[in-house]
Amino acid sequence: MDKIKAFLIKHLEKILILGLTIVILITNYFITQKMAFLNFYYLPVLVSGYFLGKRYAVYTSLFSISLVVFLGVLYPHSFYNQSTGLQVALNLVIWGGFLFLSAAVVGTLYEQKEKKIQELKKAYVGVIEILTKYLESSDRYTKGHSIRVADYSTEIAKAMELPKGEVENIRVASLLHDIGKIDISSDLITKAASLTTEEKKIVETHVEKGAEILNSVGTVLKESIPIVLSHHTFFIESNQEERKFNNLPLGARILAVADSFDAMVTDRPYRAGKPLWQAVEELEKCSGTQFDPTVVEAFKRVLADKVEVA
C-alpha cells in the first residue's frame, strides 16, 4: 500500500494531466451541455492541492480554466443552452474564480500541514539525538558513535540521491541502531578481552532488542525498524543465501557501511582505531560480500569531498 501511495505521489502531475485529457475527450464527444460538467475540474485541483501544495493547485486551476475557455471558444453552442453569451461568460468567470480560490485555500492548508509535520519530525529527531548522547555518555569509547554514524549515513544517502523522506528514515535508524544495547551489560560491551561464543550471542541480540523497542512505540518509527533489524546482515552472506540481498533494505546497506567504518576508525578497549585509508581498504576488501559495492563507492565519494573541504 505504501509503495502504491509513493508511486501515485511521485507521478501525480502526469496522472492529473492524463486525467484532464481524458475528461476533455469525454466531454467533447459524449456530453452535449458542457456547463453541467464544469464542477468536475474541482477534483484534480483539490487533489493537486492536497498532495503537491498551493503552487501546483493554482497551476492546475489555471490550466483547467484555460481549457474550458478554449472549449468555450471552439464550441460556443455547447455552453449556451438557454443562456446568452454574456450569461455564459459571467458563469465561467464566477466558476473560474471559485476554482482558483479553492486551489489557493487547499494548497495553503497543505503547506501549513506539511510545515507542522516537519516541525514535529525535527523535534522528535532532536529528542532521539539527546537520548542517544545520554545512552552513550557513560562509555568514552562509544561516545558519539551513533551521531557520527547518522552523519555518515545521511551523507551517503544524499550522495546516492535518495528521496528526502528516505534520507530522514535512514538518519533516524542510524541514530537508534544500537538502542538494543541498553538491555546488555555495559561491562560485556566494553570488554577488552575477546568475547566467548556465548557472550557474542548475547551482544548480537541487540539488533532484535532494538527492533522490539522501536516497534513498541507504534507507527512513528516503523520505517526505521527494517533498517535497524537488517544492518548486520551481509550484502551476500553465502552463495546459498544470495537471494537474500533482494530483501535487504538499501537503508540497512548504507547503515552497515557507516557503522563499520566508524567502528574501525575509533578506539576500542581492545585495540586502537585504524587510519582512514586502512578503514577504506577494509570496506573495499569486503565490497560485494559484506557490503554493497554501490554504497561503498558512494561513501568513498563522500570521504573524498570531506578531504577536499578540509
N, C-alpha and C positions, 0 to 999 in steps of 0.2 A: 504493500500500500504506500509506504514511504517513497519507494522508487518511482511509482506512478505519479505521485504528487510532485516529486522533484523534476520529473520529465515534463509534466504539464507546465510548471512554473518556468522552467528553462526555455521552453518553446512557446510560451503563451502568446508572444507577439505574432508569430507565424500562424498560430491557431486562430487568433482573433481576425487576422486578415483573411484567412481562408474562410472562416465563418461568415464574415461580412460579404465576401464574394459570392458564396453560395446563396445567401439571403437575397442579394441583389438579383441573381439569376432567377430565383424562385418568384420574387415579387414582380420581376419583369415579364415573365412568361405565364404565370399562373394566377396572379391577382390583378383584377381589373382596377379596383379602387385602392390605390396605394396609401391614401391618408390613414386608413384604418390600421395599417401595418407599421406606422412610424414608431409606436411605443416599443417595438422590438429592439430598437437601437439602444435603449437603456441598458439592455443586458450586457453587451460587450463593454460598454462604458463602465458599468458598475464592477464587472469582473476585473478589468484592467486596473481600475482604481484600487480595488481590494488587494490585488496581488502585486501590482507594479508601482503604485503611488500616483500622486497628483499629476505629474508631468505626462505620464503615459495615458492617464484617463482623459486629460484635456486634449492630447493629440488624437485619441480615439474619437472623442466627441466632435472635434473639428473635421476629422476625416468623414465621420458619419453625416454631419451637416452638409459637407461639400458633395457627398454622393447623392443625398436627397435633392439638393438644389440642382445638381446635374440632371438627375432623372426628371425633375420638375420642368426643366427647360426642354429636355429631349421628348418627354411625353406629357405635355401640359394637361391634356384631357383626362388623364388617369387620376389627376388630383382635384379636378373641378367638382364633379358630381353635381350638386345643386348650388354650389357656391360660385361667386365671381372670382376673377383672377386676383383682385385686391384682397378678398377674404382669405383665399388660399395663401397668399404671400404673408398676410398677418398671422395666420395659423402656424405657418412654417417658422416665422420669426419667434413666436412665443414658444413653440416646441423646441427650437434650437437653443433658446435662452435657458429653458429648464434643463435641457440635456447638458449644456455647458456647466450650469450651476451644480447639477448632480455630480458631474465629473470632479469639479473642484472640491465639493464637500467630502465625497467619499475618499478622494485622494489625500486630502488633508487629514482625515481621520486615520487613514492607513499610516501616514507618516508619523503622526502622533503615537500610534500604537507601536510602530517599529522603534521609535525613539525610547519609549518606556521599556520595551523588551531589551534593547541594547544596554540601557542603564542598569537593568536588573542583571543581565549577564555579566556586565563589568563588575557589579557589586559581588556576585557570588564567586567570580574568579578571584577577586581580591580577597574574599574570605578564605578561599581554598589556598591561596598563596600564604596567608597568615598562618593557617593551620599547618601547612607543610613546613614552614620555617620553624614553628613551635615543635613539631614532632622530631625534626632533625637537629634541633639546637643542642641536645644533650650529647651528641656524638660529633667530635671535631672532624672525623674522617668523612662522614656523610653529610655534614652541614652544607646546605646549599645545593646538594646533588640534584634534587627534583627541579629546582628553579633553573639550574643550568641545562638539565635535560629538556625541560619545557622550551627553553630558548632555542636550543639546537633543533628540536623537533619542529618548532614553528618556522624557523629559517629554512629547513629542508622542505617543508610543505609549501612554503611560498616560492621557493626555487623551482618546485615541480608544478607551480601554477595551479594549485588546488583551489576550489571554491572557498570563499571566506568562512562559511559555516563549517566546512570540514577542517579548515586550519584551526578554528577555535576548539572544535571537538578534540583534535589531536593535542592541542596545548593543555586542555583540562585533563585529559587522560595521562599526559606526561607528568603533570603536577601530582597526580594521585596514584601513579603506577606502583609505588611502594607502600601504599597505605595499609596493606595487609600485614606489614611487619610490626604493627602496633600490638599484635597478639603473640609475637615471638620474642623470646628473651633477648634483651639488648646485649647480654654477655655472649650469646651464641652468634649474633650478627657480627659483632666486632672481635670475635675470637681470633687471636693471632695465629694459633696453630691450625694445621689442616683439619677440616671437619671430617667426622666419621660418616659412614654411609647413612646411618640413622639421622644424624644431625643435618646432613644435606637434604634429606627428605623433608625434615621439619621446616627448614628455611625455604625450600621450594614451594611449600604450601601457601606462601604469602600472596601468590598470584590469585589462587582461588579465594582466599580470605578477602583479598582486596575487592574482587568482583562481587562477593557476597555483601560487603559493606556498601558498595556503590548501589547495588540492587535494592538494598534496604531503604534507601532514601526516595524511592519512587522513580518517576519518569524523568526527573530533572537531569540526571547524569546517564541516561540509558545509552546514549551514543558512545560514551566513553568505555562502557563495560566490555564490549568485544575487543577493544584495543588493549585494555589492561589485561584481559584474560589470555590474550594470544601473543603478548610481546616477548615472551621467552621461547616461543615456537620457532624452530629453524625454518629458513626460507624453503629448503628442501631437506627434510630430516633423513630420508633414505630413498632409494630407488622405489621401494615398495609404497612409500607414502608420498610420492611426488605429486599426486593429485591434490594433496592437502593444501598446496600453495594456492590453488584457486579459491579456497575459502578463507585464506589468511588476509585479514583487512589490511589495506595499504597503511592505515594509521599505525597498526601494530608493527609493520615492517620498518616504518620510519622511527618509531619509538625504540625498536631493537637496536638500530644503528646508533641513535643518540645516547641511549642508556649505556651501551657497551663502550662507546668512545669515552664518555665521562668517567666511567669506572676504570678504564685503562690509564687515563692521564692524571688521575688524582691518587694521592697516597692512601694506603690502607695499613692496618696494623701489621700485616704480614709481608708487605712489600712497598717499595717506593713507586710513585707514579711514572709512567713511561713518557718520553718526549713525544711531542705531537706527531713527528714523522714516523715514529715506530708504531704509534696507535693507528695511523692511516694505513701503514703497511699491513697491519694485522686485519684491518677492515677489508683491504684488497685481497688478502690471502683467503679470507673466509667469504668473499663475494661469490654468490652463486650457490653456496651451501648454507651457511648460517644466515647470511644477509642477502637482501635483494640487490642485485647489481645496479639497477636504476637509482635506487635510494643512495647507495654508496657514492655513485657518480655525482648525484645532486649535492650530497654532503661535502664532497671534495670541492665543488664549485663554491659552496658557502664558505668553507675554510679559506679558500684562495682569496675570496673577496675580503674576508676579515684581515688576512695578512697584508693585502694591498692597502686597506684603510689604515692599518697600524703603521 
